[in-house]
């Protein structure tokens, strides 16, 4: 099979990353982050159990997260410091605590530290931290448990808008970022005269748009190759297949990465 390297012009770069929370921050030997939930009072978007599941599915440096378990005043102060001054009124963030038969963490271990404020707890549900302003005797950074609604946030009652994630374990080392050339080979199901397509950046936060002419494509096999500069993280590069690309305001389907190699 003959493969012709295309003459490809970089047209522009587009970045569309929306960061929900900043990169997890280290405290002692663990890492933490706060996740704010969109539409936290809608359906099961932000129940304690949903937060517990989503926290367990988040991964940082090869370690799965969990709802944060607070073991000391210093750790509690650190967590509140992640969001201090960002929220007005009384706002909450789920922690890894619940009361089935006594205050335990989400991992069924007994609490080593309790940070409840005001007349809390009333032993009716699940734990959250006040990340906003003092209210009902519960100061900023202090805890409350929900009002008997079993981990379901309710505006003006238990206004929980997100959750704290904790990562604990054997963390992978931070990869080294290196620049290099990467050769891509793509295959098209259709063959337009000229089209633009995008390649995801290796950091997942944007894409670079390229223009290709059919004269540069292997007509028989509808394949073309390009060489571009890319960032290499560690020893491997990760790319996802492109399901479609835009050319002349139309869509070309099934543009797939056949292979790639560093040069």
C-alpha positions in Angstrom: 0.0 0.0 0.0 1.3 3.4 -1.0 1.0 6.1 1.7 1.6 9.8 0.7 2.6 12.3 3.4 0.2 15.2 3.1 1.2 18.8 2.9 -0.7 20.1 5.9 -1.1 23.7 7.1 -1.8 24.5 10.7 -4.8 26.9 10.7 -5.5 27.5 14.3 -5.6 26.1 17.8 -8.8 25.9 19.8 -8.9 25.5 23.6 -12.1 24.6 25.3 -11.2 23.2 28.7 -13.5 24.0 31.5 -12.0 23.0 34.8 -14.5 22.0 37.5 -11.9 22.1 40.2 -8.3 23.0 40.4 -5.6 20.3 40.4 -5.7 18.3 43.7 -3.6 19.9 46.4 -1.4 18.0 48.8 -1.8 18.1 52.5 0.5 15.8 54.5 0.6 12.7 52.3 -2.8 12.9 50.6 -4.3 15.1 47.9 -7.6 16.9 48.0 -10.0 18.9 45.8 -13.5 20.4 45.9 -16.0 19.6 43.2 -18.9 21.9 42.6 -21.9 20.2 41.1 -24.0 21.8 38.3 -27.7 22.0 39.3 -27.0 20.4 42.7 -30.7 20.2 43.8 -31.9 18.5 40.6 -32.7 14.8 40.9 -29.8 12.7 42.1 -27.2 15.1 40.8 -25.7 15.7 44.3 -27.0 13.3 46.8 -24.4 12.0 49.3 -24.5 8.6 47.6 -24.0 10.2 44.2 -21.1 12.2 45.5 -19.6 9.1 47.1 -19.8 7.2 43.8 -18.4 10.0 41.7 -15.6 10.6 44.2 -14.6 6.9 43.9 -14.5 7.2 40.1 -12.1 10.2 40.1 -8.5 9.3 39.6 -5.4 11.3 40.4 -1.8 10.0 39.8 -3.2 6.5 39.5 -5.2 6.6 42.8 -9.0 6.6 43.0 -10.6 9.2 45.2 -13.2 9.0 48.0 -15.3 11.5 49.9 -12.8 13.3 52.2 -12.5 11.9 55.7 -11.3 14.5 58.2 -9.1 13.3 61.0 -7.9 16.5 62.6 -8.6 20.2 63.0 -5.6 20.9 60.8 -7.0 18.8 58.0 -10.4 20.4 58.4 -8.9 23.9 58.2 -7.0 22.8 55.1 -10.2 21.7 53.4 -12.0 24.9 54.2 -9.0 26.8 52.9 -9.5 25.3 49.5 -12.8 27.3 49.1 -12.5 30.0 51.8 -14.2 33.3 50.7 -15.6 31.9 47.4 -19.2 31.3 48.6 -21.7 33.6 50.3 -24.6 32.6 52.5 -24.9 29.1 54.0 -23.5 26.5 51.5 -22.4 23.0 52.1 -19.9 20.4 50.8 -20.4 16.7 51.5 -17.8 14.9 53.6 -17.3 11.1 54.0 -19.5 10.8 57.1 -22.8 9.2 57.9 -24.9 8.1 60.9 -26.4 4.6 60.5 -25.9 3.6 64.1 -23.3 6.1 65.3 -21.0 8.6 63.6 -18.7 6.7 61.2 -16.8 7.5 58.1 -17.8 6.4 54.7 -15.3 3.5 55.1 -17.2 2.3 58.2 -14.3 3.5 60.5 -15.1 5.5 63.6 -14.5 9.2 63.4 -11.3 10.4 64.9 -12.4 14.0 64.8 -15.7 15.8 64.8 -16.2 19.4 63.6 -19.9 20.0 64.2 -21.1 23.5 64.9 -24.1 25.0 66.7 -26.5 22.4 67.9 -25.3 19.9 65.3 -25.4 17.0 64.9 -29.0 15.9 65.2 -28.0 12.3 64.2 -30.3 12.2 61.2 -28.2 11.7 58.2 -25.0 12.6 56.4 -22.2 15.1 57.1 -21.4 18.2 55.2 -19.1 21.2 55.8 -20.4 24.8 55.8 -18.1 26.4 53.1 -20.0 29.7 53.1 -20.9 32.2 55.8 -21.9 31.5 59.4 -25.5 30.7 59.8 -27.7 29.0 62.5 -24.7 28.9 64.8 -22.7 26.9 62.3 -19.5 28.7 61.5 -17.5 28.6 58.3 -15.7 25.3 58.1 -17.9 23.7 60.7 -20.1 20.7 60.1 -23.8 19.9 60.0 -25.7 16.7 59.2 -28.6 16.8 56.9 -32.1 17.3 58.3 -33.3 13.7 58.0 -33.5 13.7 54.2 -30.9 10.9 53.9 -28.2 12.6 51.9 -30.4 14.6 49.6 -29.5 18.4 49.4 -32.4 20.8 49.8 -32.1 24.5 49.0 -32.5 26.7 52.2 -32.5 23.6 54.4 -29.4 21.6 53.5 -27.9 23.7 50.7 -25.1 21.3 49.7 -23.5 22.3 46.4 -20.6 19.9 46.0 -18.2 17.6 47.8 -14.6 17.2 48.9 -12.5 14.4 47.4 -9.5 12.8 49.1 -6.8 10.7 47.4 -4.8 8.4 49.5 -2.4 5.7 48.3 0.7 5.0 46.3 0.8 7.9 43.8 2.4 7.7 40.4 5.2 10.1 39.8 4.4 13.3 37.9 5.2 12.6 34.2 7.9 14.6 32.4 6.6 16.8 29.6 8.7 16.7 26.4 8.3 18.2 23.0 8.6 16.0 19.9 7.3 15.2 16.5 4.4 12.8 16.1 3.4 11.1 12.9 -0.4 10.5 12.5 -2.0 8.3 9.9 -5.7 8.8 9.3 -8.3 7.0 7.2 -11.4 8.5 5.6 -14.6 6.8 4.5 -15.2 9.6 2.0 -12.8 11.7 0.0 -13.7 15.4 -0.2 -11.7 17.8 -2.4 -10.5 19.8 0.6 -11.4 19.7 4.3 -10.4 20.8 7.8 -10.1 18.4 10.7 -9.0 18.6 14.3 -6.6 16.5 16.3 -7.1 16.5 20.1 -4.1 17.8 22.0 -2.4 15.2 24.2 -3.5 17.0 27.3 -7.1 16.6 26.3 -7.8 20.4 26.6 -8.1 21.5 23.0 -7.4 20.7 19.4 -5.3 21.9 16.5 -7.1 22.3 13.2 -5.5 21.3 9.9 -6.4 21.6 6.2 -5.8 18.7 3.8 -6.2 18.5 0.0 -7.2 15.3 -1.7 -4.2 15.5 -3.9 -2.1 14.7 -0.9 -4.2 11.6 0.0 -3.6 8.0 -1.1 -6.7 7.8 -3.3 -7.0 4.0 -3.4 -7.0 3.7 0.4 -8.3 7.1 1.4 -5.4 7.5 3.9 -3.2 10.4 4.7 -0.4 11.1 7.1 0.7 14.3 8.8 3.6 15.2 11.1 3.1 17.8 13.8 4.7 18.9 17.0 3.2 17.5 20.1 3.9 17.2 23.8 4.9 13.9 25.1 4.1 13.0 28.7 6.4 10.3 30.0 7.1 7.6 27.4 3.7 7.3 25.8 1.3 9.5 23.9 -2.5 9.0 24.1 -4.9 10.0 21.3 -8.5 9.2 20.7 -10.1 8.4 17.4 -11.8 11.3 15.6 -15.4 10.4 14.8 -16.0 13.2 12.4 -14.4 16.3 10.9 -15.6 19.5 9.3 -14.9 20.4 5.7 -16.6 23.2 3.8 -19.2 23.2 6.6 -20.1 19.6 6.0 -19.2 16.5 7.9 -16.9 13.6 7.0 -17.6 10.6 9.1 -15.3 8.0 10.6 -11.9 9.7 10.5 -9.9 7.1 12.5 -6.4 7.1 13.8 -4.7 4.0 12.2 -1.4 4.4 14.0 1.1 6.9 15.2 4.7 7.0 16.2 7.1 9.4 17.7 10.1 10.6 15.7 
